[in-house]
Amino acid sequence: MKRLVIVLATAVLLGGALWFLQKLVVPKYITENEEGVLCSEYYDNAGGNDVLFIGDCEVYSNFSPITLWQDYGITSVIRGTPQQLIWHSYYMLEDTLRYETPKVCVYNVLSMKYDEPQSEAYNRLALDGMRWSPVKVEAVKASLKKDEDDTFMSYVFPILRFHSRWNELTDEDFKYLFKTEKLSHNGYVMRVDCKPVTVLPDPIPLPDYNYSDIDWQYLDKIRDCCNEHGIKLILIKSPSCQPYWFEEWDKQISDYAKSNGLTYINFLEHGDETGIDYTKDTYDAGMHLNLSGAEKASRWFGKILSEQFGLPDHRSEDLTAARWDEKISFYEAMKASQFKQLEETGQVTSFR
């Protein structure tokens, strides 16, 4: 019995030490690659969201759930991650359904141009923050790259991937060892700075504009999942000047939407209605919108969600309103902080 107690105690201590080391060496995604916290931040915002956005940076940069709430009383959450591929998006939808069932799912179609995993790093940003469940197991299996660093066990035990970071640790790794800072606004990543579009390069023609079978298969899975749960699926091409959106891609999505009775909105065709000005409303010369642009896109889209899809206005609901008042306070505080930083460094925004 004494030996058994010693063995068990040793195992507990060893397991605890390994758990601590893993927490220490895994990147914290606070001041670098901050989008890495987006997936895990969802769980603090789960529940009561009528709209779910899934997709890549063109959703988490270009739409503001706070604006949708303030102008229409629409509750929404964004589950976007950098270069989120369509299989990532499908499993984000499946994972969300473990916590809530939105009335509308909005999928940004840009990533359908990819037909295989692009980067182990992007897989990490999408999947490391997802809670373990059978959904995450399948998501990891679908996303693995064929190289020795990207293995299933390295997602189960991230220390296998990040153990070499021990000599790169900073104060941030200790400060955020057990808790992290909140960085997004129901999945929206705020930027108030401005870098206007001055010139757009001519697009490079592609040898083949057809989407691959795997993209269509996962789009079908997203469609079928939404149908099964009574969710209205909206396909969008988010507003951005870069990367170039080819007419051949647009037609394929438009035809798919028509044949499946879906709504497809190409924001690039509605510039006058949205009022987006790419000399003012982007922070990186047209690839992503800044706060001004995101609020414009959200106001225009919110009207569609409210009037055409019948989403309710929750602003008269005391408990819901109180929860969103807290989100607004955080939103306004970050906005003020970012403006102050720009002023201190002599930068000027064009929309304050």
N, C-alpha and C positions, 0 to 999 in steps of 0.2 A: 504493500500500500504506500509506503514511504517513497519507494522508487517511482511508483506511478504518479504520485503528487509532484515529484521532482521533474519527471518527464513532461507532465502537463504544464507545469509552471514555466519550464524552459520553452515549450512550444508557444505559450501565450506571450512570453517576453520577446521571443524571436519574431513572432507574427506582428507584435506591436511595433518593434523596431523597423521591420520592413515596411509596415504601413506608414510610419512616420517618415522614413526616407523617401518613400514614393510621393507622399504629399509635398515634401520639400523640393524634390527635383523636377516635378511636373511644372511646366510653364504656368504662370499666373495670369497672363494676358491682361495686364492692367495698363502699362504705358507702352507696351509693344504688342502688336497683333491683337488689339483689344477686341476684335470681332470674335476671338476665341471664347469669350464668355457668353455669347449670344444664346447658344443652345441651352446652357444651364440656367440662364436667367429666366427662361420661359416658365419654369416651374413655380416661380414666385408670382407670376402673372396668370397662371392657369385658372380657368373657370369663369364662366359668364361672358365669354367673348363671342359675339355674333359673327365676326369676320376673322378668318385666318388667312394671312398672307404667307405663301411659301415661295422660295426661289433664292436667287443669288443676291449680290450687292445691290442690284437694281430694285429690290424691295426694301431692304433695311436702310438704304440711303434716301429713297425717293418718296416714301410715304410716312406720314405722321399720325399715329393713332390718337395722339392728343388733339390734333386738329379735327379729326373725325368725331371725337367726343364733343369738343367745344362747339362745333358748328351744327352737328346733327344728333348728338346723343348716341352715336354708334359706338359700341364696344368692340375693340379689335386688338389683335396681337399679331406680331410679325415673327415668323420662324425662318428667318433668312440667315445664311452663312456665306462666307466668301466662296465664290465659284461653286455654289451648291448645284450639283448635277441632278438630273431628273430622278435618279433612284434615291438620292438623299432626300429630295422633296417628297417623294412618295412615303418614305418611312417617317419623315417629319409629320406628315398627315396622320399616319397610323399611330404614331406615338401620342400626338395630340388627342386622338380619340380615346386614349386611356384616361383622360382627365376631363374632357368636355366634348360637346358636339356643336360646332359652329353652324350657323345657318348658311353661310357663304364661304367658299374657299377660293382664294385668288391665287392663280399660279402664273408666274412670269416665265415666258417661254424661251428666253434668250439661251439658256443653257442646253437646249435641245441640239445645238450645233456640236456638242460633244457626245461621243459614243463609247468612251472608255474612261476610267479614272485618269485624271491629269496629274495629280500630285498627292503624295502621302501627307504633306503638310496640310493641304486643304481637307483631306479626309479627317485629319485630327481636329481641325477647327469645327467641322460639322458634327463629328461623332463622339469625341472625348467627353463632351458635356452632357450627352444624352444619358438618362438613367437606364440602368440595366433592366432588361425585360426581353422576352422573345422577339420583340420588334427590333431592339438594338442588335441582337444576335444576327438577325437577317440583314439588317442595314450594314453591319460590318462585313459580312460575307459578300454582299453585293458590291462593296466599295473597294475591296483590297486590290492594291497594285501587285504586280508580279515581281516583287523584289524582296530581298531578305529582311529589310527593315520593316516592311508593312505586313505583319503577320497577325493572325487573329489573337494569339496569346499576348501580343504587345498592347492590345486594347483592353484585355482583361487585366493585365498587370503592366500599366504604363511605365513602371520602373525599368522594364526590359528595353524600352525605347529611349528613355531620358536619363538613364543612369550616368551617362557621360557629362551631364550638365553640372556635376558637383563642383567643377572648377570655374563655372560661369555664374554661380549663385550671387545674387545681390541682396541688399537689404529688403527689397520688395518680396523676395521669396520667403523671407521670415515674417514680414509684416502681414502678408496675406496667406499665411500657412493654413489657417483654419476658417477664415472668412474673407470675402472679397468685397470690393466696392461695386456698387450698382453703376453701370455705365450706359445702359440703353433705356429707352422710353417705350415699354411694351415691345421691345425689339427694334425700335428706330434708333439709329446712330446719328446724333446731331453734329452738324458742321455749319458754322455761321460765316466762315471765310469765303472769299470769292476769287476765282481764277477764271476769267471769261473765255469763251470760245473766240479765237481770233482767226483761225484758218482750219479747215478740215481737209486732211489728205484724201486723195482719190482712193476709192476702195480697190483692193487687189482682187481681181476675178478668181473664183474658186473653180477647181476642176469638177466638182460635183456639189450641187446644192441640195441634194435629197437627204432628208433625215434618215438615220439608220433604223433598223428594225427594233433595236433595243429601246430607242427613244419612243417609238410608237407604242411599244409594249407597255412601257411604264406610264405613258400618258393614258393609255387604256385603263391601266390599273388605278390611276388617280381618278379617272372618270367613274369607273365601276365602284370604287370605294365611296365616292361622294353619292352616287345613286343609291347605294345600299343603305346609307345613313341619312338619306333625305337632305343632303347638302347641295346647294346650287353652286356649280363650278363656273368660274369666270376665268378665261384665259386673257392675259394682257401682254403687250409689249410695252414695258415701262419707258418713260421718257428719258432718252439719252441720245447724244450725238455719236458717241463711240462706245463700243465697236459698231461698225456699220451694219445696219439691218437690211439685208437684201430682199428685194421684191419676191424672189423665188422662195425664200423662207416664209415671207408673209403670206403668200398665196397658199402654201401647204397648211399653215395654221388656220387660215380663213376657211379653206375647204373642209378641214377636219371639224371645225366648230359648226359649220352649216350642216354637215352630214350627221352630227351628233346632237343637234339642237342646243348648242352651247353659245354663250355670249363671248365674243372676242373683241377686245378693244386695243387698237394700236394707238397709243398716246401720241405718237409722232404725227398722226393725221389730225390731231385736235389741238394744235398749238395755239390757235386763236382763242378757242374756248377756255383752255387752261390758263392762258396768259403767261406761260413760261417763257422767259427771256434768257437765252443762253449767254448773253453778255453780262448777266447779273445773277442768275439763279443756279450756278454751278460752282463747285469749289476746285475742280480739276479739269477745266477746259472741255467739259461736256460729257464726261464719262458718268458722273454722278451729280445729283442735285444737292445744293446746300439747303439750309433751313427754309429760306424764302421759296425756293422751287418746290421742296417737299410739301410745304403748306399749300401752295397753289394747286399742285397735283391732287392733294388730298381733298381740298374743298370741291374741286370739280368732280372727282370720283365719288365723293360722299353724296353728292346730289343724285347720282345714278343709283347708288346703293339704297338710298332712302326712297326715291320716287319709283324706280323701276323694279327694285327687288323687295320693296316693302319692309325694310329693316326698321324696327321700332326705335323711338327716341326714349332713352332711359334716364334723361336728366331729371325727371320728376320723382325718381325712385331714390329715397333718402340714403339708404345704405350704399347703393351703387354710386350715387353722386359723391358721397363722402370719400369713398375709395378713390375715385377719379380726381377729386380735389387734391389729394395727396400727390397723385401723379403730376398734376398741373404745377404744383408748387416746386417739385423737383425739376420739371421741364423749364420753368421760368428761371429758377436758380442757375441751372446749367447755361441757359441762354445768356444771362447777365454775366456769368463768369467767363464765357468764351468771348463775348464782346469786350470785356475788360482786358483780357489777355491780348486781344488784337490791338486795342488802343495803346497798351503799354509797350508793345513792340513796333508801334508806328504804322501798323497795317490798317487799311480802311475797308470796310464792307460797303457794298453798294445798295443795301436794302434796309438798313436800320432806320 
